[in-house]
Amino acid sequence: MALKILEKEKQRNPFIRTRIMLHLLLLWWGRPLRESSHEMFKVYKLGMQFGDVASASVALTYYLRWMLYAGEKLSSLQGQYDSYLKQVVKFNREAAKQSILDKVLIDLLVGVPCETFSIFDGMIVNEASLLADSLYRRNYQIISSVYVSRFFAEFWMGNYSEALPWSTMFLSCVKMSGPFMIKLLFTGCMGVASFQLYRDGKGEKHFNTGKEMLDELEKWSEHSADDVLKNKLLLLRAEHFASICEVSKAKDAYESSIRTARKYGRINEQALAYELQGNYLSSIVEIPEATASYRNAHELYTQWGALAIAKRIKENHSLDLVAGEMELNSTKHARDW
C-alpha cells in the first residue's frame, strides 16, 4: 500500500518515504505509542543521513505529534516545537503547517498565546489565516488538520457543544477507511463528548453517536496493542454505562481506565478519566467522591503542564486545593502513582 502511494506521488526518495508510510499506516498499530514515536525519530535521523531533509521533516513532525498523544510533558514539547519549526519551515513548509497546529493546541492547553507563526514571515499570521490560505489553495490535508485540531481544542477545554461543528467539518473533509491514529483519537474523544452531551439533556442522537464510536473502538481493540487503545476503550465503556444508569459497572470502568492510563504512562488520559469520573459522581450526588476525583484531575493536568485545563477544573468545581492536599497525597499513596 505504501509503495503504491509513493508511485502515485512520484517521490524522489521512496526509501525514507516508504518507512514513514509503513509507520503511519501499519507499524504503530501493534506496538506501544512511545516506542512508535522513537522509531519515527530513527526514520528522521536516517532521512538526514541520506540528505532527504524534506522527508526527515515529515518524520520529525509525527515523532513530536505522537509524543504529544503519549502524554509527554507539555513544557518539554513547547521547547522542541519552537526549535524544530524554525528549521523545518526552511525545507518543508507543509510539514511546518502541520506542526504549528500541534503547537497552537499545546499553547492553548498551557494557557499562553501562540507566537510561533512568525516563522512564516507574515504570510500566515495565525490559525485563521492558515485555514483561509489552505481553503484558497484547496489543500484538504491542512484543512482537515485545522478542523480536527479545533475539535481537540474545544474537547480538552470541556466545550463539548462547541466541538461538534468542528467534528462535522472534519468528517466532511476527510474520508478515512483505515484505523489511522488520528481517527482512533478522534473516535474516542467524539464518543466521550457525545455521551456527555446526552447526559446533559442534549438529545438521544448524542447517545447513538456515542454508541457508534464505542462500537468502532471495540472492533479495533481486537487487533491493537493494549498501550494504544485499552484505556480509551475502558473510558468510553464507562461513559456508556453511566449513560444507561449502570452505576456499579460505570464506577468499575472509570477505575479500570484510570489504572490502565497510569500503567502506560498516559498522564493526559489519566487526568481526563479522573475528570469524567468526577462529572459522573457529581451527577449521582456523590459529592465528596466527585471532589476527590476533580482534585486528582487537577493535579495530573498540572503535572502534564495543561495549566489552562487545571485552572478550569479548579474554578468550575470550586476546589479548595489547600484543604484537599492531604487527602490528595493520601490517595496518591494508596493508588501507587
Secondary structure, 3 states (H helix, E strand, C coil): CHHHHHHHHCCCCHHHHHHHHHHHHCHHHHCCHHHHHHHHHHHHHHHHHCCCHHHHHHHHHHHHHHHHHCCCCHHHHHHHHHHHHHHHCCCCHHHHHHHHHHHHHHHHHHCCCCCHHHHHCCCCCCHHHHHHHHHHHCCHHHHHHHHHHHHHHHHHCCCHHHHHHHHHHHHHHCCCCCCCHHHHHHHHHHHHHHHHHHHCCCCHHHHHHHHHHHHHHHHHHCCCCHHHHHHHHHHHHHHHHHHCCCHHHHHHHHHHHHHHHHHCCCHHHHHHHHHHHHHHHHHCCCHHHHHHHHHHHHHHHHHHCCHHHHHHHHHHCCCCHHHHHHHHHHHHHHHCC
